[in-house]
């Protein structure tokens, strides 16, 4: 060490070089304080020099100092380790290198060469240091070269912007000398060395101050998550992206980086060797300009392809990390991938021969979007605990399995419906979500839905080949109409398969051919007849998966869909009749709920479950009014206090007021853990939420438990027997369907009930004409003027008359393909319809008044089927 240099750095009158530093005799309190301040400043300066020597070196390529990074035999240390080592070197008075001649006249804080060739990874401080030097010279080319070199290197990017933790007190004590006189100076020097790391970047957080401290709570991530300092990365991007030339460096580096990363992940299994490899994806995705047009052409598609090659544990780790982000940050990342998908879809012509499934960029971006989707679920309000128990008694399977094996076939989906691997890895389901960070609708990409060939996509979904991607494996990106089409294909193929198997089975066994699910019912005894035909004890579940064929006794209608629609309507009307007592009707909510004191047997509830399943299976819409908790329970979730908000809002409000009550609950309300209900005859029924509940008062401390148990009883325990039978019937039809995989609870309701919003303007725009009518025909114009003038109830009757249901299908009336056909000249006959095909047969009436009178009479008195 150069003694002259050291002497010039320290206060001459108050220090001596022997032993590092000699203490100054305390002549007065003022002199002692000043001396301590100067010693701390000198110690800080020396430790800072050791730190820069360890991290940047002296600049001499032939340096032989083992504790200098310029030495060939030295090992590069990260910032945290270098700070601790600098303290050790200071204590033992280790050798300090003389600055290389090229560094003479510069201070240690600015001893960086203009080419920065030795910078192989970046820290926030280093970026600001280079930025400051470039700003003074008004030449940013050195910074651009550094960014290009680091951001195009996977190794450099993985090592950059690492999170560090400050040395603990125990670590500091183990490093300190037994000389008690030096303890105070060295602890203060250690603090100074940490402070030295942030002097070059005012306003930035210290690399040794621990984890990030942004409002997104990323700093509280567990040890299993990534080690990159995310807040530091964001600050760096914010400083640099305002410069167009520097942004171009990020773009070019990403183009060079992505193919190498894809190769590393595909062939070299790099993530298993170094989990920190995930850091580079975190760093790149913090670039807020990724969705700009410059990136969408080449850079972002290549990067998405690389990210999609990450192994499943890495995808889960990334999803868990992003789940700590704020809604705005999740939305930004989601928009980045959505922009790429939309850009590729609108800039290419996709059709049945040029499938969007074959576009690598769209497929890769969709796979990346799945990570964001699950992060969005986990980052919101999630309920993973309240799950319905599986049915103890398994649903009977078909005895035809032996025949299928004989024919070389296997029952599809033996292991049950498909489950997403990432969902399994994260141990979370979409149905667990109470409220996501951003709405699920944000993940739907409408341009993609418009060009997707769903028949081809469904084929890829069922075959599950590695070469073909199916967007049905990412149902969040599909709208309800597209998913419903995929479900329709699945149901139809299963119907044809059951028909084929039945034919072959009848040939082998010599039994009567019965390829359809035939229901012959009487209108006056529809429930009894339906129960006999679909009794779960009389057949296996595969029988229900045949195509439904309904016949009303004494009527000549041929079921091409319309007869089935009326059958479902009549069954629903009968079962939900309050006089029967199976379901209780709430006048305030207009909803039905299971009657816990119903006298009906379980078969009745099983029947309504089968009816709901058959309605989905046969693409029919039912006029049922269940609260959302029913569909959540069908998807495997129990009802909780929050579900009372729509199923029983009066009770919900009362319990909410109980939770928020500021006075003494026990003294003012005098409630116990015993509740009462009324049966069908108005008699009170008492139920203890806890053993001896009538003797346990509800207090401020246990009121949360009371509310939770109250909701548990009302929504689960009190109707357990009825709901299990209902769910069993539903699953008899849908147990092998991808229904639960594709749809959320609110979408299940839409499938069963259709849309309550009737847009007749959309229906007019999509209606087709036949038999001599056109959009410009006089009577067609008068027809639509008349229909638009109808009251809401009359419009619903018209829909019922024409289509067999008064609800709009999934997607609204614009998705209903109605046809108006000419049915002769002016006549006194009423309009007629083919509900199976949504065809209205309309005579060419002479006047608008006659058209209105004839149409109203037809829709008001229409019931039953006859041969035309």
KOLLO-828030 format. One record per residue: residue in one letter; z, y, x of N, C-alpha, C in turn. Coordinates in steps of 0.2 Angstrom, whole numbers, plus 5000, padded with zeros to 4 digits. Layout:
<sites>
AZYXZYXZYX
...
</sites>
This chain:
<sites>
X500049945004500050005000500050065004
X499650115003499650175006500250215005
X500650225010501250265009501150335008
X500650365011500450435010500350445002
X499950395000499750404993500350404988
X500750354990501350344985501750414986
X501850434992502250494993501950554989
X501350554988501050614985501050604977
X501250544975501250534968501950544965
X502450544970503150544968503450614969
X503950634966504350694968504650694974
X504450734979504650724986505350734987
X505650784984506350794985506850744982
X506650704978507050664974506950594975
X506450564978506350494979506250484986
X506350414988506150394995505850324994
X505350304998504950244997505350184999
X505950185002506250125004506550084997
X506350024997506549984991506250004985
X505650044985505350064978505550134976
X506250134974506550204972507250194974
X507550254977508250264978508550304973
X509150294970509450334965509650404968
X509650454965509850514967510550524965
X510950554969511650564968511750614962
X512150604957512250644951512750704953
X512450764954512850824955513050854949
X512650844943512850874937512450834932
X512650844925512250814920511550834919
X511450904920510750924920510350894925
X510550894931510150864937510050794936
X510550754933510450684932509950674927
X509950714921509450704916508750724919
X508650774923507950784926507750734930
X508250704934508050654939507850594935
X508150574930507950514926507250524923
X507150584921506450594918505950594923
X506050614929505550614934505450534936
X506050504937505950434939505550394934
X505650404927505350364922504550384922
X504450454924503750474924503350434930
X503750434936503450394942503350324941
X503850294938503850224936503250204931
X503150244926502650244921501950244925
X501850294930501250304933501150244937
X501650214941501450154945501350094941
X501650084935501550024931500850034928
X500650094926499950104924499450084929
X499550104935499150084941499050014941
X499649974941499549904942499149874936
X499249904930498949874924498149884925
X497949944927497249954928496949914933
X497349904938497149854944497049784941
X497449764937497449694934496849694929
X496649744926496149734920495449764923
X495449814927494849844929494649834936
X495149824941495049824948494949884951
X494949884958494849944962494149964963
X493649914961492949934962492649904969
X493049874973492849844979492649774978
X492049754979491849684978492149634983
X492349664989492649614994493349624994
X493649644989494449654989494749584989
X495249584993495649514994496349514991
X496449564987497149564983497149524977
X497549474977497549424972497749454965
X498049514965498249544959497749604957
X497149594959496649644958496049614955
X495849634949495249594945494649604949
X494549644954493949654958493949594963
X494549564964494549504969494149444966
X493849404970493449344967493949294965
X494449284967494949234965495349254960
X495349314957495749334952495549304945
X496049304940495949274934496049334929
X495549344925495549404920496149394915
X496549444914497049434909496949484903
X497149464897497149504891497649564892
X497549614888497949674888498749654888
X498949614884499649594883499949564889
X499549514892499749484898499749524904
X499249574904499249614910499749664910
X500049694904500549734903501249704906
X501349644904501949604906501849594914
X501249574916501249564924501249624928
X501049684925501149744928501849764930
X502249744925502949754925503249714931
X503049654931503249604937503149634944
X502449654944502249684951502649744953
X502749784948503149844949503849824952
X504149774949504849764951504849734958
X504349694960504349664967503949704972
X503749764970503449814974502849784977
X502349754973501749724975501249774978
X500749744981500249784985499849814980
X499749884981499249924977498649934981
X498049914978497349934982497250004982
X496950024988496650094989496050094984
X495950154981495350154977494750154982
X494250114979493550114983493250184984
X492950194989492650254991492250284985
X491950244981491550264975492050294970
X492650284971493150304966493550364968
X493550384974493950434977493850494973
X494350534972494350594969494350584961
X494450524959494550514952495250484950
X495450494944496150474943496050404940
X496650364939496550294937496350294930
X496550344926496350344919495550354918
X495250374923494550384922494150354928
X494350294930494050264936493550214934
X493150224929492650184927491950204929
X491550154932490950174935490450184929
X489950224930489450244925489050184922
X488950134926488550074923488950034919
X489650024920490149984916489849914916
X489549894922489349824922489849774922
X490449794924491049744924491349734917
X491149774912491449764905491149714901
X491449654900491149594897491449584890
X491949624888492249624882492549694880
X492649704874492849774872493549774869
X493949824870494549844866494449914863
X494849934858494749994855494850054861
X495350044865495450094870494850104875
X494550044877493950044881493350084878
X493250064872492750104868492850174868
X493450194867493550274866493450304873
X493650264879493650284885492950294887
X492450244886491750254888491450304883
X491650314877491350364872491550434875
X492150444878492350504880491950524886
X491850484891491450494897490750514895
X490450474890489750484888489750554885
X490250564881490250634877490250694882
X490650684888490650734893489950744896
X489650694897488950694900488350704895
X488550694889488050704883487450654884
X487750594887487250534888487650474886
X487350444880487750384877487350324879
X486850324883486550264885487050214889
X487550234893487950184895488350144890
X488550184885488950144879488450104875
X487850124874487350084871487250014874
X487250024881487149964885487749914885
X488349944885488949904884488949864877
X488849904872488849874865488249824865
X487649834868487149784867487349724871
X487749724877487949674881488449634877
X488949664875489549634872489349604865
X489049644861488949614854488349564854
X487949554859487449504859487749444862
X488349444865488649384868489149354864
X489149294862489649264858490349264861
X490249244868490949244872491249314872
X490849364873491049434874491349454867
X491049444862491249464855491949424853
X491949364855492549324853493149354857
X493049374863493649404867493849474865
X493349504862493449584860493949594854
X494249654855494749674849495249624847
X495549594852496049544851496749584849
X497049554844497749574842498249554847
X498749594849499249584853499949594851
X500449564853501149584851501449604857
X501949654856502349684862502849634864
X502949634871503449584873504149594870
X504449534868505049534865505649544869
X506249564867506749574871506949524876
X506849454873507049404877506549394883
X505949414882505449414887505549464892
X505749524890505949574895506549564899
X507049534896507649514900507549464905
X507049414903506849364908506449394914
X506149444913505849474918506249524923
X506849544920507149594923507649564929
X507749614934508149594940508849584938
X509249554942509949554941510349614942
X509949664946510249724948510349764941
X510949774939511049814933510849884933
X510849914939510649984940509949994938
X509449944939508749954938508549934930
X509049904926508849884920508549934915
X508949994915508750044911508050074913
X507950084920507350114922506750064920
X506850004921506349954920506149944913
X506649944908506449944901506150004899
X506350064901505950124900505250124903
X505150094909504550084912504050044908
X504349984905503949944901503749974895
X504150014892503950054886503350104888
X503450134894502950184896502250144897
X502250084900501650044901501350034895
X501650024889501350014883501050074880
X501450134881501150194879500550214883
X500550194889499950214893499250184890
X499350124887498750094884498450134879
X498750184875498550214870498350294871
X498450314878498350384879497650404879
X497150354880496450374880496150374873
X496550354868496250354861496750384857
X496850444856497250484852497150464845
X497650444841497650434834497550354833
X497450314838497350244837497950214838
X498050154835498650114836498650074842
X499250064845499250034852499049954851
X498749924856498549854856499249814857
X499749844859500349804860500849824854
X500649854849501049874844501149814839
X500749764840500849704835500149704831
X500249674825499649664821499449724817
X498849724814498649784811499049804805
X499049864803499449894798499149934793
X498549904791498149934786498449924779
X498149964774498449954767498249884764
X497749844768497549784765498049724767
X498549744770499049694772498849634777
X498249654780498049604785498549594790
X498949634792499449634797499949574796
X500049554790500549504788500249434788
X499649424790499349354790499749314795
X499749244793500049194796499749174803
X500049134807499849124814499149074813
X499049054807498449014807497849054806
X497849114805497249154804497049184811
X496449224810496149244816496549294820
X496349304827496749344831496449414833
X495949434829495549494830495949554827
X495949614830496349664827495849704822
X495849684816495349714811495449784810
X495949814810496049884809495749924815
X495849894821495449924827494749924826
X494449864824493749854823493449914818
X493849914813493649964808493650034811
X494150054814494150124817493550134822
X493350084826492850084831492150094827
X492050054822491450064818491350134815
X491950154813491950224809491750274814
X491950264821491850314826491050314828
X490850254828490150244832489550244827
X489650224821489050214816488750274814
X489150334815488850394814488250414818
X488250384824487750394829487150344828
X486550374826485950324825485750284831
X485850314837485650274842486150214844
X486750234843487250174844487250124838
X487050144832486950094827486350044828
X485850074831485250034833485449984838
X485949994842486249944847486549894844
X486949904839487249854835486749804831
X486249834829485649804825485349754830
X485149784836484749744841485149684843
X485849694844486249644847486349594842
X486349604836486449554831485849514830
X485249534831484649494831484649444837
X484949474843484949424848485549374848
X486049394845486649354844486549294840
X486349304834486349264828486049194830
X485449184833485149124834485549084839
X485849114844486249084849486949054845
X487149094841487749064837487549014833
X487049014829486848954825486748894829
X486448904835486348844839487048814842
X487448864843488148834846488448794840
X488448824834488848784829488448724826
X487748724827487448664825487448604829
X487348624836487348564841487948564846
X488248614847488848614852489548604849
X489648604843490248594840490748644843
X490548714844490948764847491548774844
X491648774837492248794834492748754835
X492648684835493148634836493548644843
X493148674848493348684855493748754855
X493548804851493848864852493848894845
X494448884841494448914834494448994834
X494549024840494449094840493649114839
X493249064840492549084839492449114832
X492849104827492749134821492849214821
X493149234827493249314828492649344827
X492049324830491449354830491149374823
X491249324818491049334812491449384808
X492149394810492549444807492349514809
X492249514816492049584819491349604816
X490849564816490149584813490249604806
X490649564802490649584795490949644793
X491349674798491649734797491149794798
X490549784800490049834800489849854793
X490049914791489849934784489149954783
X488749944788488049964787487549904786
X487949844786487549784786487049774780
X487149804774486749804769486149854769
X486149894774485649944775484949914776
X484349944774483749914774483549884781
X483749924787483649894793483849824795
X484449814792484749744793484449694789
X484249704783484049654778483449614780
X482949644784482349614786482449554791
X482849564796482849514801483649494803
X483949544805484649534807485149504803
X485249524797485649494792485449424790
X484849414788484649344787484849294792
X484749314798484849264804485649254805
X486049314804486749304804487049264798
X486749264792486949224787486849154788
X486249134791486049074793486549044798
X486749084803487249064807487949054804
X488149094800488849094796488849024792
X488249014789488248954784488348884788
X488248894795488348834799489048814801
X489548864799490248854801490548794797
X490948754801491248694797491748714792
X491848664788492248684782492948714783
X493348684788493948724790493848794792
X493348814795493248884797493048924791
X492648894786492548934780493148944776
X493548894776494248904772494648954776
X494648954782495049004786494749074785
X494149084785493849154784493949174776
X493949124772494149144765494849164764
X495349134768496049154767496149214770
X495749234776495849294779495549354774
X494949344771494749394767495149404761
X495449354759495849354753496449414753
X496549434760497049484761496749554760
X496149554760495749624760495849654753
X495749724753495849754746495249744742
X495249764736494649754731494049794734
X494149854737493549884739493249854745
X493649824750493349784755493049724753
X493349684748492949624746492349644742
X492349704739491749724735491149744741
X491349774746490849784751490549724754
X490949674756490649614759490249574754
X490449574747490049544742489449584741
X489449644741488749684740488349674746
X488549664752488149644758487749584757
X488049534755487649464753487249474747
X487449514742487049514736486449564737
X486549614742485949654743485349614747
X485549564751485149524754484749474750
X485149444745484849404740484349434736
X484549494733484149534729483449554733
X483549584739483049604743482449554744
X482749494745482249434747481949414740
X482349414735482049394728481449434726
X481649504726481149554724480549564728
X480649544735480049554739479649494740
X479749444737479349384737479149354730
X478649324730478449294723478649224723
X479149204719479449144718479149114712
X478949044712478749014706478848934707
X478548894703478748824703478448794709
X477948824713477748794719478048824725
X478248894724478648924730479348934727
X479748884728480448894725480848934729
X481348974726481849014729482348974733
X482348904731482848864734482548844741
X481948864743481748844749481748904754
X481948964751482049024756482749024759
X482649014766483249004770483749064769
X483449124769483949184769484349184762
X483949174757484349174750484849114750
X484649054752485149004752485749014757
X485649044763486149054767486649114765
X486349164762486749214759487149194753
X486949144749487249124744487849084746
X487749044751488349004754488849044757
X488649104760489149154763489549184757
X489149204751489449234746489949184743
X489949124743490449074741491149094744
X491049104751491749124754492049184751
X491649234750491949294747492149274740
X491849234736492049214729492749184729
X492849144734493549104734494049154737
X493849204741494349254744494549294738
X494049314734494149354728494649324723
X494549254722495049214718495749224721
X495749204727496449194730496749264731
X496349314732496649384733496949414726
X496749384721496949414714497549384712
X497649384705498249344702498049274701
X498449234704498349154704498949124701
X498749074697499249024694499048954696
X499348924701499248864704499748804701
X500248824698500748784696500748754689
X500548794684500548764677499948734675
X499948664677499348624676499548574671
X499048554666499148504661499148434665
X499548394662499548324665498948284662
X498748244667498148204665498348154659
X497848134655497948084650498148014653
X498747994651498947924653498547864652
X498247874645497847814643497047834645
X496747794649496047814651495547804646
X495047844646494547844641494147784642
X494047744636493747674637493047684640
X492847644644492147654647491647594644
X491047604645490547564641490547494644
X490547444640490447374642489747364645
X489347404644488647404647488547404654
X489147414658489147424665488847364668
X489047304666488847244669488047244668
X487747264663487047254662486747304667
X487047364667486747414672486747394679
X487247354681487247324688486747274688
X486647234683486147184683485447214684
X485347274681484747304681484647354688
X485147344692485147384698485347454698
X485647474692485847544691486647544692
X486847604693487547614693487747674689
X488347674686488547724682488647794686
X488247844683488347904687489047934687
X489147974692489748004693490447964691
X490447904694490947864693491647894695
X491647934700492247964703492348034699
X492048044693492148104689491748154691
X491848214688491348274689491448294696
X490948334698490848354705491448404706
X491648414713492148464715491948494721
X491948554721491748594727492148584733
X491848564739492248544745492748604747
X492448664747492848724749493448734744
X493348724738493848724733494448674735
X494248614737494748564739495048584745
X494748614750495048634756495548684755
X495348734751495848784749496348774744
X496348714741496748694736496848744731
X496348764728496348814723495748804719
X495748824712495248814707495048884704
X494448884702494248944698494748954692
X494848904689495348904683496048924684
X496248924691496848954693496949024692
X496349064692496349134693496549164686
X497049204687497249244681496849314681
X496749344686496349404687496149414694
X495449404695495249414702495249484705
X495149494711495149564714494649604711
X494049574710493449614707493149564702
X492949584696492749544691492249494693
X492249434690491749374691491049394690
X490949444685490249464684489949494690
X490249524694489949554700489649504705
X489849444704489549394708488849364706
X488749384699488049354696487549394699
X486949364701486349394703485849384698
X485649434694485149434689484449424691
X484249454696483549444699483449374701
X483949344704483949274706483849224700
X484249244695484249204689483549204686
X483249254686482549264683482049224686
X482049214693481549174697481749104698
X482349084696482649014697482248964693
X481948914695481648854692482248804690
X482548814684483148774683483048704683
X482448674681482348604680482348574687
X482048614692482048594699482748594702
X483048654701483748664704484148604701
X484148584695484548534692484448464696
X483748454697483648394701483948394707
X483948444711484248454718484948444717
X485248464711485948464710486148384709
X485748354706485948284704485848234710
X485248254714485148204720485548214725
X485848274726486248294732486048284739
X485348294740485148284747485248344751
X485248334758485448384763484848434764
X484248414762483648454763483548504758
X483848494752483648534746484348564744
X484348634743484948664740484848684733
X485448674730485448684722485948744721
X485748794717486148854716486648834711
X486648774708487148744703487748734707
X487748724714488348714718488648774719
X488348834717488648894718488648934711
X488948904706488848924699489048994698
X489449024702489749094702489149144702
X488549124705488049174705487549164699
X487649114695487249104689487549134683
X487149164678487449184672487449134667
X487849144662487949094657487349054654
X486849094653486149074650485849024655
X485849034662485548994667486048924667
X486648934667487048874668487048834662
X486948864656486848824650486248784650
X485748814653485148774653485148714658
X485548724663485748664668486148614664
X486648634660487048584656486548554651
X486048594648485648564643485248504646
X484948514652484548464656485048404657
X485648414659486148354660486248314654
X486348354648486448314642485848284640
X485248314640484648274638484548214642
X484648224648484448164653484948104651
X485548124650486048074648485948044642
X485648084637485448054630484948004631
X484348024635483847974636484047914640
X484547924645484747864649485147814644
X485547844640485947804635485447764630
X484947794628484447764624484047714627
X483847724633483547674637483947614639
X484647624641485047574642485247534635
X485247564630485347534623484747484622
X484147504623483547464621483547404626
X483747414632483747354637484247304635
X484847334633485447294632485347254625
X484947284620484847244614484347194616
X483847204620483347154622483747094625
X484147104630484547054634485047014629
X485447054625485947024621485647004614
X485147024612484847004606485247044600
X485547094602485847134596485447184593
X485647214587485247264584485247324588
X484547354588484447414591484747474588
X485147514592485447574589485447624594
X484947654596484847704601485147774600
X485347784594485547854592486347844589
X486647904590487347914586487147934579
X487147884575486947904568487547914564
X487547964560488147984556487847994549
X487947954544487747954537488447974533
X488448044531489048064528488848094521
X489448094517489348124510489648194510
X489348244507489648314508490348314505
X490448284500491148284497491648254501
X491448204505491948164509491748164517
X491648224519491348234526491848214531
X492448234530492948214535493048144536
X493148114530493348044530492748004533
X492148014531491547984533491447994541
X491548054543491548064550492048034554
X492648024552493147994555493047914556
X492747884551492547814551491947804556
X491447854556490947844561491047854568
X491547904570491647914577492347904579
X492647854575493347834577493347814584
X493847834588493847814595494047744596
X494347714591494547644592493947594591
X493347624588492847574586492247574591
X492347614596491747604601492047644608
X491647634613491747664619491447734620
X491647774625491447844625490747854626
X490347804629489647814630489247814623
X489547784618489247794612489147864609
X489647904611489547974609489048014613
X488847984618488348024623487648004621
X487547974615486847964613486648024609
X486048034607485748084603486048084596
X486348134594486648144587486048144582
X486148104577485648104571486048094565
X486048154561486548164555486048154549
X486348124544485948114537486448124532
X486348174527486748184521486548134516
X486948094513486848054508486548084502
X485948054500485648084494485148144495
X485048164502484648214503484148194508
X483548224508482948204511482848234518
X483248274520483148314526483148274532
X482648284537482548244543482848284548
X483348254552483748294557483348304563
X483048364564482848384571483248434574
X483848434572484348484574484648524569
X484348544563484548584558485148554554
X485048484552485448444549486148444553
X486048434559486648424563487048494563
X486748544563487048614563487448624557
X487148604551487548604545488148554545
X488048494548488648454548489148484552
X489048504558489548534562489948594558
X489548634554489848694550490248664545
X490048614541490448594536491148554538
X491048524544491648484547492148544549
X491948594552492348644554492648684549
X492348694543492548734538493148684534
X493048624534493548574531494148574535
X494048564542494648544546495048614547
X494748664547495148734548495348764541
X495248724536495448754530496248754530
X496548814529497348814529497648774524
X497348744519497648704514497748634517
X497348614522497448554525498048554529
X498148604533498848614537498748584544
X498148574546498048554553498148614558
X497948674556497948734560498248784556
X498648824559498948884556498548944558
X498348984553497949044553498349114554
X498249154559498549214560498149274557
X498349304552497949354549497849414553
X498349424558498249484562497749474568
X497749414571497349404576496649364574
X496649344568496049304565495949244569
X496449214572496449154576496749094573
X496549034575496948974572497348944578
X497848914577498248884582498548814579
X498648764583498848704581499548704577
X499548674571500148674567500648624570
X501248634573501648594576501948544571
X502048564564502348524559501748494555
X501148484557500648454553500748384551
X500548364545500648294543500048244545
X499548274547498948244549499048194555
X498648144555498748094561498348114567
X498448084572498148104579497348104578
X497148054574496448044573496048104571
X496348144567496048204564495948254570
X496448264574496448304580495948284585
X495948214586495448184590494748204588
X494648204581493948214578493748284580
X494148334579493948404580493848414588
X494148374592494048374599493348354600
X493148294597492548264598491948314595
X492148344589491648394587491448444591
X491948474595491848524599491448504605
X491648444608491248414613490448394611
X490448374605489748354603489348424602
X489648474600489348534599489048564605
X489448554611489148574617488548524619
X488748464618488248414620487548414617
X487548434611486948444607486748514606
X487048554610486848624610486848664603
X487448654600487548684593488148734594
X488148784589488648834590489148824584
X489748834585490248824579490648884578
X490848894572491148954570491948934570
X492148924576492848914577493248974580
X493848984579494249044581494849024585
X494849004591495348984595495549044600
X496149054601496349104607496149074614
X496049114619495849094625496249034628
X496849034627497348984630497148914628
X496748904622496548834621496048814626
X495548854628495048844632495348834639
X495848874641496148864647496548794648
X496848774642497148714642496648654643
X496048664639495548614640495248604647
X495348664651495148664658495748634663
X496248614660496848594664497348634665
X497448694662497948744663498448744657
X499048744659499548754653499648824651
X499848834645499948904642500548934645
X500549004647501149034650501249094646
X501749134648501949194644501349244643
X500949254648500349294648499949274642
X499849214641499349184635499649204628
X500249224628500449244621500149314619
X499949344624499649414622499049414617
X498649364617498149354612498249304607
X498649254609498849204604499349214599
X499849254601500349274597500649344599
X500249404598500449464601501049494599
X501349474593501949504590502549474594
X502449404595503049374599502949404607
X502349404609502249434616502549504617
X502449544612502749614613503549614612
X503749564608504549564608504849534614
X504549484617504749454623504649504629
X504149544629504049594634504549654634
X504749674628505249724627505949694629
X506049624628506649594631506649604638
X506149584642506149584649506249654652
X505949704648506049774650506649814648
X507049784644507649814641508149834647
X508349894647508749924652509549914650
X509749904644510449894643510649824644
X511249804641511449744641511149694636
X510749644638510449604634510949564630
X511449534633511949494630512349524625
X512549584626513049624622512549654616
X512049684617511649714612511149674608
X510949614611510449574607510749514604
X511249484608511649424606511149364604
X510649354609510149294609510449234613
X510249174610510449114614509849084616
X509949024619509348984621509148934616
X509248954609509048914604508648964599
X508048934598507548974594507348934587
X507148964582506948934576506248944574
X505948904570505248904568505348884560
X504748894557504748864550504248814549
X504348764545503848714544503348734538
X502948684536502448704531502748734524
X503348714523503648734517504148784518
X504148824524504548874525505248864527
X505448804528506148784530506248794538
X506748824540506848834547507048774551
X506748774557506848714562507048744568
X507648724570507948744576507748704582
X507748734588507548704594507948734600
X508248694604508648714610508148714616
X508048774619507648784625508048744631
X508648744631509048714636509648674632
X509848624635510448584632510948624630
X511148614624511648654621511448734621
X510848744619510548814620510948864615
X511248834610511548884605512148914608
X512448884613513048904617512848944623
X512248954625512048984631511749054629
X512149114631511849174629511249194634
X510849234631510249264636510549324639
X510549334645510849394649510249424653
X510449474656509949514660509749464666
X510149424668509949384674509549324672
X509649294666509249234664508749244659
X508549314658508049324652507349304654
X507249304661506549284663506449204662
X506949174663506949094662506949084654
X507249124650507149124643506449134641
X506149184643505449204641504949144643
X505049124649504649074652504649004648
X505348984646505448924642505148934635
X505248994632505049014625504249004625
X503949034630503149024630502948954631
X503348914635503248844637503248804630
X503748814626503848784620503348794615
X503148864614502748884609501948854610
X501748864617501148844619500948774621
X501548744623501448674626501848624622
X502448624623502848574620502848564613
X502848614609502848604602502248574599
X501648584602501048554600500748504605
X501148474609500948424614500548364611
X500848334606500548274603499848294600
X499848354596499148374593498648394598
X498848424603498348454608498148394613
X498548344614498348284618497748254615
X497848244608497348204604496748244604
X496748314603496248354603495848354610
X496248364615495948364622495548294623
X495848244621495648174622494948164619
X494848194613494248184609493748234613
X493948284615493448334619493148294625
X493648264629493448234635493048174634
X493148144628492748084627491948094627
X491748154626491048174626490948214633
X491348244636491248294641491448264648
X491748204648492148184654491648174660
X491048154659490548144664490048204665
X490248264662489748324662490048364667
X489548404670489748454675490048524672
X490248514666490548574662491048604665
X491548574668492148604671491948634678
X491448604681491248624687490848694687
X490448704681490048754680490348814677
X490748804672490948854668491748874668
X491848934667492548964667492748954659
X493448964658493648954651493349004646
X493249064648492949114644492149094642
X491849064647491149044646491148974642
X491648934642491748874637491748904630
X492148954629492148984622491449004620
X491149034625490449064623489949004621
X490048954625489648894624489748864617
X490348864615490548834608490448874602
X490648944603490648984598490049034598
X489649044603489149084603489349154604
X488949204604489149274605489249304598
X489749344597489949384591489549444590
X489249464595488849524595488149514593
X487949534587487249524584486849584585
X486349574590485849634591485149614588
X485049634582484449614579483849654581
X483949704585483449734588483149694594
X483549654598483349614603482949554599
X483249534594482849474590482149494588
X482149554585481449584583480949584589
X481249604595480749604601480549534604
X480949484602480749414605480449374600
X480449394593480149354588479449344589
X479149284587478449264587478249254580
X477549254579477249254573476649204573
X476549174566476149124566475849124559
X475249084558474949084551474549144549
X474449184553474049244551474449314552
X475149304553475549364554475449384561
X475549454562475649474569476149534568
X476349564574476849614574476649674570
X476049684570475749744566475649734559
X475749674556475649664549476049704545
X475849724539476249764534476849734533
X476849674530477449634528477949624533
X477749614540478149604545478549674547
X478249724546478549794547479049804542
X478849784535479349794530479949744530
X479749684533480349634534480849664538
X480649684544481149714549481549774547
X481149814543481549874540482049854535
X481849804531482349774526482949744530
X482749704535483349664538483849714542
X483549764545483949814548484449854543
X484149854537484549894532485149854529
X485149784530485649744528486349754530
X486849744526487549744529487649694534
X488249694538488349644543488449574540
X488749564534488849504531488149474529
X487749514527487049494525486649474531
X486749504536486349484542486549414545
X487249404544487449344546487249284541
X487149304535486949254530486149234532
X485849284534485149274536485049234542
X485449244547485449194553485649124551
X486149124546486349054544485749024541
X485449054537484849034533484249014537
X484149044543483549034547483748984552
X484348994555484448954561484948904561
X485348904555485848854554486548874556
X486648934559487248964562487249034561
X487849064560487849144560488049174566
X488049134572488149164578487549164583
X487549214587487049214592487149164598
X486649134601486749094606486949124612
X487049084617487249114624486749154626
X486949224628486449264630486249314625
X486449304618486249354613485649334609
X485549374604484949354599484349354603
X484249394608483649394612483449334615
X483949284616483749214618483549164612
X483649194606483449154601482649154599
X482349104600481649104599481449084591
X481449144588481249134580480549144579
X480249114574479549114572479549134565
X479149184563479049204556478249184555
X478249134550477549104548477349124541
X476749134540476449154534476449094529
X476749094523476749044518476449064512
X475849074512475349094507475349164504
X475049184499474949244497475549264493
X475549324489476149344485476249294480
X476949284479477149224474477849244472
X478149204467478849214465479249164469
X478949124473479349074477479849114482
X480349084484480849114489480649094496
X480749134501480649114508481049054509
X480749014514481148954516481148954523
X481448904526481548894533481648824536
X481448814542481548754546482148774551
X482748764549483248774554483248734560
X482948684560482848644566482448684572
X481948714569481548754574481548824574
X482048854570482148924569481548964566
X481248924561480548954558480748984551
X480549044550480549074543479849074540
X479849034534479149034531479149094525
X478749144526478849204522478149214519
X478149214512477549224508477349304509
X476749324508476549384509476649424502
X477249444501477449484495477049554495
X476949574489476549634488476949694489
X477549694488477949754488478549744493
X478849794496479449794500480049774495
X480049804489480649794485480649714483
X480049684482480049614480480249574486
X480049594492480249554498481049554499
X481349614498482049624498482449574493
X482149584487482549544481482449464483
X481849444485481749374486482149344492
X482149384497482549374503483249364502
X483549414499484249414497484449354493
X484049334488484249274484484149214488
X483749214493483649144497484249134501
X484449194505485049184509485749174506
X485749204500486449194496486549124493
X485949094491486049034487485748974491
X485648974498485448924502485948874504
X485848804502486248754504485948694503
X486048644508485748574507485048574510
X484748514510484048504513483648464508
X483048484508482548444504481848444507
X481448404505480748394508480348444505
X479948484509479548534507478848504505
</sites>
